[in-house]
Every structure is written in structure tokens, then in C-alpha cells.
Amino acid sequence: MPIMMIRGGDLDLVEYEFKSFLPGEITKTLGFEKNAYRLHPKKGKVFVKAPARIHLSVLDMNRFAPNHAGGGGIGFAIQCYCTAEVECTRQGLVIDYSRADIIENFVAVFNKAIGYTGGFKIKATDHEHKHIGLGSTSTVMIAVATALNEAVGSPLTNEQLRQLIGHNYVEETADGTIAFGFETGVGPAASTHGGMAVMGDELVLVYHHPFAEGKNVFIVVPPTDISSAGTKEFDLLMNRARTLDYRDRELKAYLFMMDFIPALERGDLKKIGNVVWEIEFRGSKRAEIEHHSYRIYQYMSMLREAGLEFVGMSSVGPSISIVTEKDRKEIQKILKPIGLEIAIATKVDNKGMTVTCKK
């Protein structure tokens, strides 16, 4: 596996080696296994439908790494869904999903944490919009985790599931193994509860509130040849982004607390959009956007000048999210001269995950 350099400041330069492993080989149960759980495996199937998320910004990139979840941040759920179907069996594990390794790894963690010795039959589907900033991995994982938990009698809370996912968050590697990835907890929190989630460090949900009820959400994907996955993502988040957050994290926290949350309480979409636009130029968000070139800023600026209330890039991009009262025809009219098209037309999901049990 590659050895990457991490620069946290002018005199802070260390090496980080990506250590790959097989599913279930490294399990972080967070001490949950010390509790005595009364498990009640259900007959039939548990079906979970979880909304995807738009991740607007990390609060401080210096507080997380591939093997250390956290960093805080903000994001909201959209009506674009991943699903999981789980059935308890006597033994064994059957997974129907294209990325079976990441599920197999979490099942090993979950079983060890609660002391479950039976088997599972799992089927998962994702929203098929991968590596554009909509969080397909985290959404599938919270759907699967919730279904597993429900299937054995719900021994863990939503917060405990989020912690297990965050501390065991993995991505596949080129050689067929897995490695720890980046996780702030924004995705699982937004998917679980719906609406807008504000996260603190250590995957703590600081604040949650419905967002933009009845408004339209449009996702556009500007053309880019720059990768935001794998070692490219690592280099971006662990170097330039960390340095900029070291300078701007206090300002970002102030904006979240003093402007963003009050605007959410009032339902003031324009004010929320103004705060998000300010954050686009601050700290790690600036590094993420500049990673795709300044053209992303040009696109977003033109959308703002056209009168759109809320414009922001999701995660490491390149997806741009638009939240507005305008309808599809009005948006298409704005996008056409810019050379962009609507990739996804949807709305905010303010309900969160749904769980259905079928005998």
C-alpha cells in the first residue's frame, strides 16, 4: 500500500501508510461487547430505505484521518435512496451487493459487538451516483447497519450504530482488500434523522432540524478530469485542507453557531445560502473546490448571480447542489447558457430512514 505525506503545518510533516486488510480482520467494537444484550432474532425480512446526503463542509480536517473518525461538519438528506434487506439465518453470511467486502467487514464488527452467533442474508442497493459527493458508501452502510440491528431485536441505539460505522468505515483497495477511509458522521446522521445535521467531533450529533421543506433540490455535475477518490482524496484532505482549516476553523464554527443554526430555526433559506457561500471560500472547503480548479467557483458564482438562494459543492465534489423555490424549467433556463445540465432533480428528505418488517 502507498505511503502518503501529511502536512498539518509548516513544521508538521509525517508519513501515513495505508494498511489494507481482509474483511473482519480489524474490528473496533468500542467496548460495546462488554454489555449483555438480549437478542431476539426476527422471522422474516427487515427492509430499510435510507436517504443519501449532501455533505456541505467538514468543520476541521485536523480532527480526523483514515483511522480516526470525526472532524465535525454539516449536511442534509435528499430524496435519493439506498436500501437494505436483512434476514436472520441459522448460520453463514450471504451478501447480494456489488461491494460485498465493506458489508462483510461491518457484519463482523456488529456480530462481535453484540455477541450474535447466527447468520444473515443481506441484499443492498445504492443510488448508483458514485464518487460525485453524494455519499453512497455511508448511506448503504447506515441502511445495512439499521437493518441488521432491527433484525436481531434492536440492541444498539442509532448513536451506537453511527459510532460503529464511523470507527470501522472502510473503502475497497485495488488489490481486493479494504482500508480505513474518512468519516465525519454527517452522512449516517442525516440519513437516519433526515433534514440538516450539524456534527461535532467524535461523530457527535450537535444539532438537527428540518430543512427547506417543499423546496426543490437540483444536483449538477460540472465536467472535471480530476479524481476525488483513493490516494487523490487522501492527499487533498490531509494536506492543503488541513492547513486551511487550521487557519479558518474558528471562523467556520462561529458561522455555524451564530448564523447557520439560527437561520435554520427561522427557515430562512436565503440566509442559510449566504452562510454556505461564505464557507465555500473558507478552510478545507476552499481546498476541495480548488482541487477541481477555479471553474467550479465560476459555475457557482454564475448560479448565485442568477438569483438561486442556495448553491454549494457537496463533499469533495464535483457535484453542486442547488436548493431553491424555482422549478425545473426555470433552472434549465439558467443552466443552459452556462453549459450545465440537471443530473438529479429531487427534494430534501426531512423524515429520514424508514424501517419495514415483513414476515
Phi, psi and omega in degrees: 000151184289154173255121183251154179263138177244123176245112179263353180180181183300326183245022184235095180224117181228164176260142175234126179258122175292116178256115179268157181205169180275153179306129179087356184284325177238114182236128178251099184268356173060023179081002181298331184293348180284344179274154177262112182258139173266105183268139179226078180305132183270152172273145182093197186243147174251127182244126180238133177241119186239133178285147175287175183228154167257119181263107187282320181191144166279149178279312181213109180294343180287351185256010174212162181202175182302333178245020179216099182289151178142206178101342181069179178150180179226149178187165182224157182272145177235161183279064177221121201239149166246153182228158175217138177233123185232138178226132177284140177230171181296318181200169176083176180217121177241124183237123176252088181194144185293337181244062188297330185299320183290328177286317179303320180295316181292323178301319178298318178296311183299313181300317181293323183293322185253354179079028180277131183245001179276196181243175179220148168242119189235135173231128181229149174226145175244179186277001173069006177256085189260146174058034174234010174099018181254004170068047181297321182295309183294327180290316176299318183294320179288329176293313179296314182299317180294319179294318177300314182297315179296323184295333182253014174104014177057056178288335183250153177277169176300322180294320179293322177297318179298321178294316179297317179296313183299316183279350178237025183287123183228160172231158178285153176249171183292336184266012176089006177256193177231162178213153180296143180239189183269134178210125178260343184091353181299314182300303179302323180292313179296319180295321182291311189260343186076176177066207182261134178243135174245119185253143169263190179289166178060031174066024182275129176280109183277321187203144178217140182201146173303151186220132170051044179300128179084349179280166179262145176240126178238134177250126174241147183239097180298149178293134177204144177257006186264128181281145175239024183238164174061222183294334176296316178296317180301310183299321179295307188286329185266001180234272182305316183295321180294318180298316182290325177290329176302328181275324192249000187297324179295319179295317180298316178298320178298315180298319178299310187284317189268338182238313187294306183295315175301323178294324175297317179300323181277345186071031184269090184297322181296316179294318177302315179298323178295319179295314179299320179297321176297319181292332179302338183256007187241139170057220186297332179295322176299317179297320181295319181288315180297335176303327180265006181089161182292352179299328178297318176299320179298314179302311183294322178297318179295324177292320176296316180295336178281000175097012179282133190290323189223119179223125179201147177277138181271131174052226178271012172079189004268010184299136174251128179260137178238127175240124190201162172277344183292151181269180186299318182297319179295320180292317178300324179294324178287320186285326187304311180295337181279339181091022179246159178228156177285123176270320180220131173245120186206199177220170174288140173263112180259008181259327182084196185298150171241140181238128180231134178251131181235126179274000000 
